[in-house]
Amino acid sequence: MKKRMKLPNNFGSVYKLSGKRRKPYVACISEGYNKYGKRLRKIIGYAESYEKGLDMLSEYRKNPYDLDFKNITFEDVFYKLEKELENLVDKEKMSKSNLKNIRAVFNNQLLKIHNKPLLELKTREMQDIIDNSNVGKTTRGYIKTTCSKVFEYAIIELEMPFNSNPADKLKIGEKEKSEKHFPFTDEERDILWKNTNNDIVKMILIYLYSSMRPNELLKIKISNIHLEEEYMIGGSKTKAGKNRIIPIHKKILPFIKYFYNPDNEYLINIKYDSYAKEFKKIILLLNLNPAHTPYNTRHDFATRIKRLNINEYIIKRIMGHSITDITEGTYTHRSIKELVEAVNLLD
């Protein structure tokens, strides 16, 4: 048996544990002696071979780190990070939806690495999670974001010994072409008009004859509805889309009046999740295209109104799209009457 070279003083040592083990070699350093004169050792890690144990010692000597870090898991750091993210939400420096999405991927897609020591977690392992997750690009992006934030917190706040953030190299791939927009056919709209005794059908038709996103109708306040002038004020998402004039098509005016109750704060009192479930039920019940989603109605409205001979700036006003033309965007005031007349051109 080849005699092993004596290691330098205070370098550390590698010894083998008894029994059958996957990593039987222990790399450790000396921390002096106790009051009885017994040497105190602190374990750096475990290795498959003596040589790998030496490499572990050598690496540690080049870049010493707090050995308590070796047991800190991905999960441990995330829970510390989570408190910081909650503070950002409270200070309105981060949206609630962003935090919700980060928590979602942590509890679902990243479950596999919860108990993985952070010092041992490799870029390849995280990339495999992204590559093998049957999710869209947005969720893959949140997987990368969550991993990146965990390592960033570990490096900055915990001063863990990483030369760089391993998650920065993660790739989330190209965005898949969306197949979610399925405009309603003329036949489908006819079927809906024959079933207006149903409140969800009334709502679907309101969407089909307005420019509203699904959540926008559900946030319309009674105080922002002007029945005589046939318009509402509402909208969300973008600067151009917020608090915009939403003209009421003559065909859906009776439905707006039907839902209108001056004693309520909102026109329609239903949560989006409940509406989405009822939407799907009606679509199936009436034998419409099962691929329809609540978002198809806005897309349908946009598709139909663009076929008409309407000024593009009027369409942008109605849809809540930004206008880059300085003159049109700043100086031209489109009257409510113009907007109402434009939507009424829809069949």
LUMKOL-564134 format. One line per field, with one value per residue: residue number from 1; residue in one letter; x, y, z of N, C-alpha, C in turn. Coordinates in steps of 0.001 Angstrom, whole numbers, plus 500000, padded with zeros to 6 digits. Layout:
residues N
num = [NUM ...]
residu = [A ...]
n_x = [X ...]
n_y = [Y ...]
n_z = [Z ...]
ca_x = [X ...]
ca_y = [Y ...]
ca_z = [Z ...]
c_x = [X ...]
c_y = [Y ...]
c_z = [Z ...]
END
This chain:
residues 347
num = [1 2 3 4 5 6 7 8 9 10 11 12 13 14 15 16 17 18 19 20 21 22 23 24 25 26 27 28 29 30 31 32 33 34 35 36 37 38 39 40 41 42 43 44 45 46 47 48 49 50 51 52 53 54 55 56 57 58 59 60 61 62 63 64 65 66 67 68 69 70 71 72 73 74 75 76 77 78 79 80 81 82 83 84 85 86 87 88 89 90 91 92 93 94 95 96 97 98 99 100 101 102 103 104 105 106 107 108 109 110 111 112 113 114 115 116 117 118 119 120 121 122 123 124 125 126 127 128 129 130 131 132 133 134 135 136 137 138 139 140 141 142 143 144 145 146 147 148 149 150 151 152 153 154 155 156 157 158 159 160 161 162 163 164 165 166 167 168 169 170 171 172 173 174 175 176 177 178 179 180 181 182 183 184 185 186 187 188 189 190 191 192 193 194 195 196 197 198 199 200 201 202 203 204 205 206 207 208 209 210 211 212 213 214 215 216 217 218 219 220 221 222 223 224 225 226 227 228 229 230 231 232 233 234 235 236 237 238 239 240 241 242 243 244 245 246 247 248 249 250 251 252 253 254 255 256 257 258 259 260 261 262 263 264 265 266 267 268 269 270 271 272 273 274 275 276 277 278 279 280 281 282 283 284 285 286 287 288 289 290 291 292 293 294 295 296 297 298 299 300 301 302 303 304 305 306 307 308 309 310 311 312 313 314 315 316 317 318 319 320 321 322 323 324 325 326 327 328 329 330 331 332 333 334 335 336 337 338 339 340 341 342 343 344 345 346 347]
residu = [M K K R M K L P N N F G S V Y K L S G K R R K P Y V A C I S E G Y N K Y G K R L R K I I G Y A E S Y E K G L D M L S E Y R K N P Y D L D F K N I T F E D V F Y K L E K E L E N L V D K E K M S K S N L K N I R A V F N N Q L L K I H N K P L L E L K T R E M Q D I I D N S N V G K T T R G Y I K T T C S K V F E Y A I I E L E M P F N S N P A D K L K I G E K E K S E K H F P F T D E E R D I L W K N T N N D I V K M I L I Y L Y S S M R P N E L L K I K I S N I H L E E E Y M I G G S K T K A G K N R I I P I H K K I L P F I K Y F Y N P D N E Y L I N I K Y D S Y A K E F K K I I L L L N L N P A H T P Y N T R H D F A T R I K R L N I N E Y I I K R I M G H S I T D I T E G T Y T H R S I K E L V E A V N L L D]
n_x = [500855 500523 502325 500931 501387 502579 500498 500556 501120 498242 496700 494623 492793 492132 490116 489000 485768 484321 482620 480154 479805 478560 479994 482670 484895 486128 486562 488229 488936 491200 490295 491703 492062 490198 489422 490440 492525 491941 491863 489958 487763 486377 483999 484302 483214 482008 483488 483917 486364 489777 491407 489559 488670 490961 491008 488769 489579 491699 490346 488826 490831 491759 489589 488208 485282 482337 481678 479220 477536 477347 475205 472999 470016 468321 465666 465829 467064 465225 462971 463981 464461 461838 460604 461864 460877 458177 458273 458996 456695 454894 455936 455283 457098 457220 455003 451995 451198 453568 455001 453245 453487 456180 456156 454499 455979 458068 456799 455895 457236 459903 460131 461673 464278 464212 465379 468010 471397 472567 475161 475852 474224 473835 474055 473209 471348 469216 468634 467743 465314 463865 463900 462490 460028 456648 455551 454684 456551 456471 456146 458479 460256 459766 460721 463468 463847 463166 465125 467402 467028 467151 469841 471069 470285 471571 474255 474577 473251 473743 476349 477471 479841 479987 481255 479909 476494 474857 472408 472114 472903 470897 468602 465566 464317 462586 459638 456595 454412 451367 448266 445862 443922 440851 438604 435076 432597 430155 427931 428207 427889 425239 423990 424541 423027 420514 420235 420020 418778 420346 422635 425442 425789 424828 426927 429082 428326 428388 431133 431887 430960 432317 435419 436631 438906 438743 438940 438398 435686 434636 435536 434286 432802 429674 429429 430891 429451 427596 424638 422874 424544 425745 428211 431087 433517 436639 439028 442369 445773 447586 448965 447572 445334 444053 441368 439866 437586 434868 432863 429340 427831 424854 423472 424166 423426 420897 421655 423562 421948 420361 422097 422722 422687 422050 422587 424729 428326 429853 429248 428926 428890 430965 433642 436672 437654 435388 433719 435200 434972 432185 431931 433252 431506 429152 430030 430504 427950 426389 427500 429627 432842 435132 437659 437564 438381 437956 439420 439227 437144 437791 439777 438227 436492 438379 439309 437007 436285 438415 438062 436291 435637 437085 438610 441973 442963 440726 439990 442182 441784 439428 440204 442163 444819 448199 449078 451251 451539 452203 450579 447936 447849 448189 446877 444408 441077 439010 435593 433063 430785 431736 433166 431169 429538 431273 431617 429041 428874 429468 428073]
n_y = [498798 502184 504698 507498 511004 513172 515645 519263 521183 522164 522053 520290 517159 513900 511158 507715 506336 503511 500583 500157 502698 505407 507764 507507 508876 511375 514812 517078 519764 521006 522356 523141 522220 520534 521075 518812 518111 516866 516640 518910 518568 519775 519014 519308 518133 515227 512634 510654 509476 509344 511155 512998 514014 515369 517292 518713 519782 521361 523189 524464 525673 527531 529182 529920 529187 529678 526909 526169 526839 524721 523081 524558 524778 525057 525607 526714 529197 530350 530835 532795 534772 535189 536725 539169 539773 540065 542412 544163 544113 545275 547821 548583 548119 545869 543756 542138 539985 539148 538142 536117 534423 533690 532268 530199 528743 527935 526186 524243 523651 523754 522002 519698 520458 521537 520538 520480 521120 524408 525054 522879 522836 522798 524569 522998 521236 522936 523860 521513 521211 523354 522620 520235 520879 521053 523643 527044 529799 532018 530946 529422 531484 532572 530497 530689 533299 532982 531151 532679 534864 533589 532721 535196 536429 534726 535240 538032 538724 536560 536104 533892 531641 532142 532651 533720 534163 531204 530829 532740 531849 530305 529173 529963 529375 529737 531700 530065 529885 531506 529914 530609 532420 532396 533555 534245 532718 533848 532215 531226 533545 534091 531944 532581 534954 533896 532859 534603 534652 533690 534740 534628 534369 536857 538398 537482 538430 541172 541490 540757 542868 545026 546588 545374 543710 540514 540913 543584 544319 543258 544987 547346 550173 551203 553942 554820 554421 555579 555778 557326 558700 556582 555237 553929 554198 552821 550115 548681 547583 549014 552375 553797 552256 552406 553832 554622 555730 553697 552837 552043 549605 549661 547241 545920 547580 547120 544971 546048 547788 545894 544636 546798 548343 550737 550536 548927 548566 547709 546944 544243 541553 539292 537018 536696 534034 532480 533385 532487 529710 529371 530410 528476 526331 527220 527511 524835 523771 525039 524023 525354 526361 524514 525437 528085 530853 533108 535348 535453 537052 539815 539788 538964 541169 543147 542104 542215 544962 546134 545474 547240 550474 552473 555163 554719 555764 556161 553545 552732 554344 553250 550601 551027 551256 552419 555606 556750 558904 562238 564558 563493 562049 564011 566490 566098 565642 563030 562779 561462 560737 560145 557783 556070 555954 554674 552034 551137 550475 547863 544704]
n_z = [500000 499126 500773 502370 501881 504406 505765 505767 508786 510641 508393 508165 508107 506615 507044 507141 507524 509199 507861 505175 503021 500994 500840 502398 503403 505549 505664 507639 509965 512444 515593 517788 521288 523873 527412 528494 526988 524628 521112 519165 516522 513441 511078 507580 505320 503467 501486 498442 498076 499343 498035 497024 499382 500227 498230 498956 501389 500489 498884 500773 502296 500487 500242 502880 504772 506780 508608 509533 507554 505828 506272 505717 504034 500817 501325 503919 503443 501723 503365 505022 503132 502275 504255 503842 501308 501871 503343 501315 499775 501566 501586 499116 497089 495741 493985 495157 493620 492419 494612 495322 493080 493265 495665 494829 492842 494440 496237 494532 491798 492763 494828 494953 495618 498121 500551 499929 500595 500307 499533 498056 495896 492449 489297 487187 488315 488940 486390 485212 486514 485437 482715 482750 483692 483125 482212 481316 479754 481444 484047 484138 484138 486653 488209 487757 488748 491463 492375 491862 493582 496054 496167 495921 498291 500085 499490 499922 502393 504157 503708 502439 500915 497834 494642 492550 491447 491094 489842 487920 485460 484473 481972 480432 478105 474879 474379 474076 471284 471614 471952 472890 472102 470835 468789 469066 467048 464585 464786 467369 468887 468286 469563 472215 472443 472421 474888 477032 479440 481395 483857 483655 480927 480157 481187 479632 477121 477626 477886 475270 473786 474654 475632 477703 479953 481657 484518 484720 484335 486658 488522 488167 489478 490874 491119 488980 486711 484022 482992 481418 479658 478536 479176 480978 483594 483997 484129 483892 484455 482437 482082 480149 480066 482516 484386 482134 479536 478993 476565 476405 474613 472652 472616 474938 476938 478265 479879 481578 482974 484179 486021 487548 490657 492877 495563 495886 495905 493744 490266 489514 491652 492031 492305 490362 489996 490493 488456 486222 486469 486159 483626 482066 482478 481214 478588 477891 478345 476395 474165 472902 471555 473335 473882 474447 476544 479352 478553 475835 475017 475018 473093 470954 470693 469962 467527 465913 465932 464693 462094 461098 459631 461325 463008 463959 466344 467887 468353 469887 472131 473130 473650 475490 474856 474570 473132 470787 469137 469485 469110 468902 471304 473270 472705 471406 472177 472471 472184 474385 473063 470479 470996 471907 469638 467950 469041 468740 466112 465882 465069]
ca_x = [500000 501335 502300 500408 502241 502164 499908 501152 500502 497037 496014 493432 493046 491098 490148 487939 484832 484132 481350 479934 479200 478770 481084 483253 486028 485750 487536 487981 490011 491381 489895 492375 491858 489297 490139 491082 493626 491502 491779 488609 487698 485129 483890 484016 482307 482276 483939 483935 487733 490737 491880 488514 488681 492065 490571 487810 490390 492461 489400 488463 491967 491835 488441 487569 483908 481722 481273 477799 476829 477243 473919 471906 469354 467605 464448 466192 467330 463984 462111 464569 464199 460403 460307 462317 459952 456942 458532 458965 455278 454321 456432 454836 458242 457015 453568 451519 451142 454929 455304 452390 454074 457431 455766 453905 457006 458826 456017 455551 458336 461196 459993 462745 465550 463987 466303 469365 472302 472763 476541 475986 473269 474504 473245 472632 470161 468139 468286 466942 463953 463233 463741 461539 458748 455649 454940 454991 457757 456304 456446 459917 460935 459655 461631 464801 463831 463170 466464 468355 466832 467634 471307 471440 470128 472622 475542 474622 472824 474365 477771 477895 481005 479783 481953 478886 475161 474703 471119 472146 473169 469732 467934 464148 463832 461776 458210 455802 453366 450103 447124 444728 442948 439909 437448 433770 432035 428831 426978 428333 427274 423787 423579 424569 421895 419287 420264 420313 418140 421422 423452 426811 425698 424759 428283 429903 427943 428939 432551 432018 430621 433097 436857 437146 439531 437855 438935 437994 434246 434359 435985 433539 431996 428393 429664 431557 428566 426775 423666 422313 425560 426111 429628 431588 434939 437298 440230 443530 446998 448535 448628 446539 444138 443417 440417 439537 436174 434441 431520 428400 427137 423391 422951 424419 422907 419905 422317 424172 420827 419902 423009 422900 421988 422701 422959 425965 429546 430283 428186 428750 429554 431445 435103 437080 437751 434023 433254 435914 434366 430847 432165 433555 430282 428223 430623 430258 426503 425851 428262 430517 434229 435639 438955 437351 438706 437399 440214 438909 436131 438478 440429 437139 436080 439448 439332 435839 436244 439485 437590 435430 436341 437114 439905 442784 443135 439497 440091 443158 441143 438455 440912 443091 446192 448959 449143 452592 451441 452176 449408 446725 447880 448226 446022 443099 440146 437952 434392 432409 429832 432492 433512 429930 429127 432198 431309 427719 429001 429570 426785]
ca_y = [500000 503387 505542 508817 512121 513888 516940 520387 521502 522981 521951 519477 515742 513089 509793 506867 505753 502063 500178 500421 504017 506017 508727 507059 509692 512603 515906 517899 520653 521031 523592 523192 521126 520843 521229 517542 517876 516121 517486 519204 518582 520207 518361 520138 517387 513811 512416 509268 508950 510120 512257 514020 514644 516339 518414 519473 520549 522353 524222 525211 526508 528648 530064 529460 529601 529270 525518 526017 527044 523494 522431 525465 524275 525995 525949 527601 530539 530894 531353 534072 535691 535465 537837 540388 540050 540561 543816 544915 544236 546255 549147 548738 548007 544594 543486 540935 538890 538630 537309 534935 533545 533161 531222 529077 527890 527333 525083 523250 523259 523666 521109 518697 520947 522182 520063 520421 522154 525409 524988 521741 522961 523171 525173 521928 520704 523905 523875 520299 521484 524204 521863 519138 521373 521230 524945 528059 530598 532903 530172 529097 532717 532688 529499 531306 534452 532503 530600 533788 535653 532793 532800 536590 536655 533965 535898 539377 538794 535519 536091 532532 531719 531927 533657 534321 533594 530066 530868 533719 531168 529499 529572 529586 528975 530667 531728 529283 530637 531389 529366 530794 533342 531793 534443 533610 532764 534463 531218 531166 534748 533902 531016 533345 535886 533124 532330 535738 534477 533282 535908 534487 534680 538333 538914 537164 539362 542491 541444 540671 544144 546086 546355 545063 542461 539843 541487 544986 544416 542904 546091 548559 550658 551826 555396 555101 554031 556711 555134 558276 558990 555258 554896 553617 554513 551682 549641 548334 547061 550007 553776 554174 551444 552714 554950 555061 555750 552435 553058 550931 549274 549683 545894 545449 548557 546495 544084 546930 548254 544728 544426 548064 548498 551889 550210 548135 549312 547270 546544 542791 541040 537920 536942 536214 532568 531949 533678 531621 528370 529437 530630 527176 525516 527703 527185 523411 523548 525534 523369 526284 525876 524321 526108 529473 531291 534443 536378 535485 538059 541071 539537 538927 542559 543838 541578 542683 546414 546519 545224 548357 551676 553360 555805 553856 556379 555897 552151 552693 554931 552285 549428 551390 551087 553672 556340 557345 560165 563301 565416 562750 561658 565137 567637 565761 565050 562276 562886 560214 560421 559496 556435 555288 555736 553698 550649 550774 549980 546399 544000]
ca_z = [500000 498992 501955 502064 502280 505615 505439 506517 510070 510628 507106 508312 507886 505976 507562 506619 508471 509019 507263 503751 502866 499677 501036 503674 503846 506239 505635 508821 510404 513894 516255 519080 522244 524989 528681 528839 526079 523456 519917 518664 515054 512821 509767 506409 504453 503235 500110 497961 498131 500130 497200 496967 500691 500195 497383 499752 502338 499733 498467 501976 502691 499537 500450 504117 504982 508039 508412 509831 506292 505021 506502 505369 502826 499946 502053 505021 502932 501157 504423 505446 502024 502203 505163 503172 500209 502492 503672 500050 499405 502491 501188 497726 496183 495055 493932 495842 492645 492245 495778 495210 492061 493810 496624 494098 492235 495539 496802 493512 490915 493446 495979 494901 496175 499422 501585 499373 501123 499267 499040 497144 494795 491207 488245 486375 488993 488776 484972 484970 486996 484424 481466 482917 484213 482061 482470 480316 479946 482600 485258 484106 484538 488110 488794 487738 489651 492854 492656 491850 494796 497187 496190 496160 499727 500763 499253 500501 503789 504977 503357 502089 500008 496409 493843 491699 491641 490177 489142 486837 484187 484089 480735 480526 476787 474105 474687 473144 470609 472334 471235 473781 471560 469915 468665 468966 465705 464521 465276 468826 469457 468154 470629 473466 472460 472661 476251 477909 480748 482301 484223 483135 479500 480095 481411 478455 476055 477991 477504 473813 473181 475308 475493 479038 480380 482618 485868 484685 484558 488047 489384 487835 490594 490540 491014 487706 485609 483582 482111 480459 478627 478005 479322 482320 483796 484635 483444 484718 483829 481919 482331 479187 480292 483801 484456 480785 479162 478384 476026 476555 473367 472819 472834 476306 477894 479149 480855 482574 483814 484940 487148 488271 491930 493540 496947 495853 495540 492421 489344 489599 492853 491852 492195 489042 489974 490394 487100 485285 486567 485569 482196 481469 482523 480180 477288 477653 478318 475125 473085 472218 471483 474702 474050 474844 477907 479593 477885 474407 474701 474671 471804 469973 470489 469222 466157 465152 465764 463760 460726 460721 459179 462490 463255 464829 467653 468633 468794 470980 473310 473644 474142 476558 474380 474578 471868 470683 468416 470487 468894 469260 472703 474206 472424 470865 473131 471813 472989 474789 471995 469402 471414 471942 468250 467351 469461 468231 464751 465956 464961]
c_x = [500886 501198 501870 501322 501665 501676 500544 500411 499314 496285 494676 493772 491860 491204 488917 487081 484680 482769 481258 479168 479475 479899 481740 484359 485552 486878 487223 489180 490067 490974 490495 492019 490868 490100 490814 492230 493246 491309 490317 488649 486341 485103 483538 483003 482754 482599 483950 485317 488612 491168 490842 488379 489768 491687 489625 488545 491122 491564 489013 489588 492122 490748 487686 486150 483409 481158 479825 476961 476540 475901 472728 471313 468717 466359 464733 466355 466051 463111 462651 464278 462737 460014 460722 461357 458621 457090 458479 457530 454608 454718 456072 456004 458216 455520 453223 451516 452525 455307 454491 452981 455383 457135 455237 454969 457875 458105 455671 456771 459668 461188 461168 464028 465381 465056 467740 470230 472673 474170 476755 475100 473950 473518 472521 471359 468974 467674 467430 465500 463192 462918 462661 460195 457803 454851 455369 456208 457655 456662 457914 460732 460892 460515 463034 464871 463937 464545 467489 468250 467324 469150 471786 471351 471248 473977 475638 474334 473517 475863 478278 478922 480724 480505 480988 477563 474937 473418 471114 472339 471970 469062 466499 463537 462977 460321 457451 454710 452038 449002 445832 443647 442088 438687 436150 433276 430672 427782 427009 427705 425747 423256 423540 423368 420572 419203 420552 419546 419155 422345 424883 426834 425614 426156 429179 429597 428412 430408 432726 431722 431263 434572 437476 437832 438619 437802 438398 436500 433917 434795 435274 432638 430722 428575 430314 430729 427631 425799 423122 423279 426121 427628 429935 433028 435565 438563 441378 444731 447974 448068 447502 445232 443384 442494 440080 438010 435853 433019 430642 427641 425632 422809 423138 423933 421828 420534 422991 423089 420325 420770 423106 422041 422691 423128 424266 427163 429963 429087 427871 429558 429876 432958 435474 437129 436384 433464 433888 435319 432998 430928 432382 432316 429316 428728 430329 428762 425893 426585 429057 431926 434808 436986 438793 437757 438087 438149 439888 437954 436757 439157 439384 436681 437103 439479 438196 435864 437325 439093 436745 436259 436307 438526 440703 442967 441892 439528 441058 442583 440205 439149 441831 444533 446895 449008 450469 452586 451253 450936 448144 446679 447735 447127 444600 442233 439032 436715 433812 431462 430519 432780 432283 429466 430010 431849 429962 427728 429163 428182 426472]
c_y = [501245 504267 506951 509897 512789 515276 518042 520614 522447 522966 521239 518015 515068 511687 509027 506304 504262 501788 500578 501729 504561 507030 508424 507958 511025 513618 516820 518786 520629 522389 523679 522009 521554 520870 519952 517194 517096 517077 517673 519303 519096 519672 519376 519439 515942 513604 510934 508633 509873 511358 513383 514741 515691 517567 519329 520362 521680 523518 525098 526156 527712 529679 529629 529993 529082 527872 525273 526196 525740 522795 523328 525040 525410 526514 526936 529045 531161 531510 532651 535147 536126 536647 539175 540778 540574 542038 544696 545132 545299 547679 549479 548808 546686 544300 542203 539741 538293 537704 536017 533935 532914 532048 529982 528172 527237 526094 523988 522813 523034 522751 520127 519154 521639 521817 519936 521506 523138 525363 523856 521856 523527 523773 524108 521364 521638 523971 522665 520506 522322 523403 520800 519568 521636 522515 525925 528888 531501 532177 529779 530310 532912 531657 530096 532460 534013 531967 531731 534611 534906 532892 534223 536917 535963 534653 537224 539384 537772 535398 534670 532591 531310 533038 534396 533623 532463 530104 531837 533067 530351 530067 529070 529256 530037 530589 530966 530157 530403 530857 529654 531715 532669 532697 533643 533721 533464 533513 531133 532382 534666 532995 531743 534285 535176 532591 533423 535696 534100 534476 535823 534776 536195 538930 538662 538128 540784 542555 541496 541991 545318 545729 545791 543710 541829 540495 542920 545160 544179 543984 547400 548949 551331 553328 555789 554692 555195 556197 556088 558539 557718 555015 554580 554079 553344 551317 549408 548067 548135 551417 554220 553440 551793 553926 555514 555071 554424 552625 551820 550742 549196 548303 545421 546436 547954 545589 544909 547435 547117 544519 545659 548102 549603 551614 549403 549022 548989 546837 545059 542263 539561 537970 536340 534691 531923 532176 532732 530201 528337 529648 529295 526282 525908 527351 525721 523122 523949 524975 524364 525703 525744 524987 527562 529704 532668 535562 536482 536608 539397 540931 539548 540351 543294 543400 542161 544185 546903 546278 546386 549574 552738 553899 554982 554436 556196 554473 552038 553278 553916 551098 549743 551148 552436 554278 557073 558669 561304 564171 564728 562458 562810 566165 567277 565089 564359 562301 561512 559766 559699 558031 555532 554968 554678 552274 550207 550322 548450 545784 543272]
c_z = [500000 500227 501575 502631 503534 505244 506277 507837 509870 509298 507247 508058 507213 506561 507072 507747 508197 508373 505803 503600 501469 499734 502379 504224 504418 506134 506807 509133 511932 514447 517661 519956 523314 526289 529148 527898 524835 522273 519493 517148 514575 511397 508687 505515 504302 501760 499757 498080 498970 499346 497123 498308 500778 499367 498157 500764 501640 499325 499646 502389 501756 499830 501699 504256 506323 507856 508784 508568 505560 505185 506165 504037 502022 500659 503183 504549 502379 502243 505013 504398 502003 503083 504544 502048 500739 502865 502422 499586 500273 502105 499746 496745 495425 495078 494679 494889 492402 493395 495731 494220 492531 494807 495909 493489 493312 496070 495800 492708 491650 494670 496090 495589 497525 500447 501097 500024 500019 498684 498040 495907 493551 490203 487436 486997 488820 487324 484614 485413 485973 483166 481565 483500 483050 482304 481386 480669 481170 483895 485297 484528 486045 488832 488867 488728 491103 493239 492765 493131 496030 497284 496465 497650 500499 500658 500010 501999 504687 504741 503115 500958 498566 495659 492919 491979 490642 489364 487970 485470 483689 482843 480777 479173 476123 474516 473619 472538 471299 471429 471994 473208 470493 469824 468577 467522 465754 465088 466798 469489 469376 469264 471967 473563 472710 474085 477276 479234 481827 482579 483684 481640 479316 480241 480201 477319 476363 477585 475989 473114 473914 475143 476762 479156 481430 483986 485888 484931 486033 489032 489075 489004 490091 490314 489690 486498 485296 482529 481046 479305 477997 478012 480776 482396 484546 483889 484388 483839 483375 482242 481420 479459 481555 483685 483076 480591 478465 477877 476163 475247 473631 473109 474277 477367 478805 480213 481956 483533 484707 486184 488066 489539 492708 494983 497026 495522 494114 491569 489480 490778 492706 491712 490843 488970 489818 488994 486087 485286 485904 484058 481498 481427 481407 478783 476928 477516 476974 473905 472242 472230 472893 474957 474470 476300 478116 478867 476399 474043 474308 473316 470687 469642 469625 467762 465325 464913 464797 462306 460197 460333 460275 462671 464275 466230 468529 469187 469970 472262 473966 474303 475323 476173 474375 473187 471812 469931 469431 470354 469354 470749 473673 473968 471974 471919 472355 472709 473299 473683 470843 469738 471422 470517 467583 467752 468931 466776 464721 465852 466246]
END
